[in-house]
Amino acid sequence: MKGLSSAFFLIAVISALGGMAWGIHMAASGDHGLSPAHGHLNLIGWVSFAIFGFFYHLVPNAAEGVLPKLHFGLSVAGLGVIIPGIAMAISGQNDVLAKLGSVLTLAGMVVFLIVVLRARTRG
C-alpha cells in the first residue's frame, strides 16, 4: 500500500490509537463528558479514513488527479478542526471550530462522492 491509500490509513491508525487512549483516560477518570468528541474521532478518524484508504487501494486510478488530493486535504483539515471544536463546544467555549470542522468534513465527503462517481464511469 502506498500513496493516498497509505496516507489515509496512517491517519486512521493514529486516530484509532488516540481514540483508544482517550477512551481509557475517560474510563480511568470516570469523566465521560467529552465522549461525543471521542466518538467522532473514532468514527471519522478511524472508520471513515480506513474506508477511504481501502477505496483508494482497491481503485488505484481513483487516486489520480486533483480531486483525491482535495479530498485528503479537506478530510484531514475537517478531522483536525472538528475534534477540538466539539470538545470546546461541550466545555462551554465557542462552537465555531465545531461548525467549521463539520463543514470541512462534509465538503470532504462531497468531494469523495465525486471521486467515487468518476471512478464508476472510468470502468
ChimeraX attribute file (.defattr): number of C-alpha atoms within 10 A of each C-alpha:
attribute: neighborCount
match mode: 1-to-1
recipient: residues
	/A:1	12
	/A:2	12
	/A:3	12
	/A:4	21
	/A:5	23
	/A:6	17
	/A:7	16
	/A:8	24
	/A:9	24
	/A:10	16
	/A:11	18
	/A:12	25
	/A:13	17
	/A:14	13
	/A:15	22
	/A:16	20
	/A:17	14
	/A:18	17
	/A:19	22
	/A:20	15
	/A:21	13
	/A:22	19
	/A:23	19
	/A:24	12
	/A:25	13
	/A:26	16
	/A:27	11
	/A:28	10
	/A:29	9
	/A:30	9
	/A:31	11
	/A:32	14
	/A:33	12
	/A:34	18
	/A:35	17
	/A:36	14
	/A:37	22
	/A:38	23
	/A:39	15
	/A:40	17
	/A:41	25
	/A:42	22
	/A:43	17
	/A:44	22
	/A:45	27
	/A:46	23
	/A:47	18
	/A:48	18
	/A:49	26
	/A:50	23
	/A:51	16
	/A:52	23
	/A:53	24
	/A:54	17
	/A:55	16
	/A:56	24
	/A:57	19
	/A:58	12
	/A:59	15
	/A:60	15
	/A:61	12
	/A:62	21
	/A:63	19
	/A:64	12
	/A:65	10
	/A:66	8
	/A:67	16
	/A:68	20
	/A:69	14
	/A:70	15
	/A:71	24
	/A:72	21
	/A:73	14
	/A:74	21
	/A:75	27
	/A:76	20
	/A:77	16
	/A:78	25
	/A:79	23
	/A:80	17
	/A:81	20
	/A:82	26
	/A:83	24
	/A:84	18
	/A:85	23
	/A:86	26
	/A:87	21
	/A:88	18
	/A:89	18
	/A:90	17
	/A:91	12
	/A:92	9
	/A:93	11
	/A:94	14
	/A:95	18
	/A:96	15
	/A:97	20
	/A:98	22
	/A:99	17
	/A:100	16
	/A:101	25
	/A:102	19
	/A:103	15
	/A:104	23
	/A:105	23
	/A:106	15
	/A:107	17
	/A:108	23
	/A:109	18
	/A:110	13
	/A:111	20
	/A:112	20
	/A:113	13
	/A:114	15
	/A:115	19
	/A:116	16
	/A:117	12
	/A:118	12
	/A:119	15
	/A:120	11
	/A:121	7
	/A:122	8
	/A:123	7
